[in-house]
Amino acid sequence: MDKQTQTLRTALAALGLSAACLGLTGCQVDYAGQTLPSPYYLTDDVQYYAPGPEFKLAKEAAALKEQSEAIASDHQGR
């Protein structure tokens, strides 16, 4: 076996091994502003953080909640 054939086989083996490793592991990527999930996203635990004081529409949300509660109590009073 000559040197060129051995180098080509080594390069192809390394490329195949790299492709296999990428195919077997899940990666979470950020693409065009979107966070795309890993293949294991269905088994991950859900993490939700309620909006805090940085929530810009806090007054509007409070007003809508108050209005919906007033409508609900008005309907119950009839």
N, C-alpha and C positions, 0 to 999 in steps of 0.2 A: 504494500500500500504506500503510495507516494505521499509526500508532505501536504500537497494541496487537497487531496481527498480527505486526509485526516483532519485538516483544519476546517473543511466544509462540514464534515460530520460533527465535529465538536460545536461549531456554530449552530447547526440545525438542532442539535441536542439541547443546547442552552436556550435557544428560542422556544423549543417545544416545552421545556421545563418551565420557562417563564410564563408561557401561555397557560399551562396547566395550573400553576400557582395562582394566577389572576382569576382563572375560572372557578377555582375551588374556594376562594376567599371572598367575602362580601365587603364591599367598600361603599361608604357613604360619601357622595361627591357633591360638590357645589358647582352647578352648571347654570350660567346665565341668571344668577340671582335665585335659583331654586335649589333647595337641598333635596336631592334625590335619595331615596332610602336604600339601605343595604338589602340583600335578599332575606335577611332575618327580621324585617320590620314587623311582621305579623306576630312574632313571639316576644318582641320588646315590650317593656312596661311603658304605660302611657304617662307622660310627664306634662302636666298642665299647671301653669302658674296664673292665678287670677290677676287681672290688671290692678296695679297699685296706684299710687298717687301720680305716676307719670301718664296715666290714662287721660287723654286730652278731652274726652267728652264726658267727664264725670258728672257735670251739672245737667247735661242733656239726658244722660242715662238715669239720673235720680228723678228728673222731672217726668220722664216716660214711665218709670216704675210707679211713681206717685199717682200719675194719671190712670194707669191700668188698675191700680188698687182701688182708686176712687170709683171707677166704672164697675169693678167687680162688687164692691160693697153696695153701690147703687142698685145693681141688678138683684142682689140678695134682699134688699129692703122692700122690693116690690112684691 
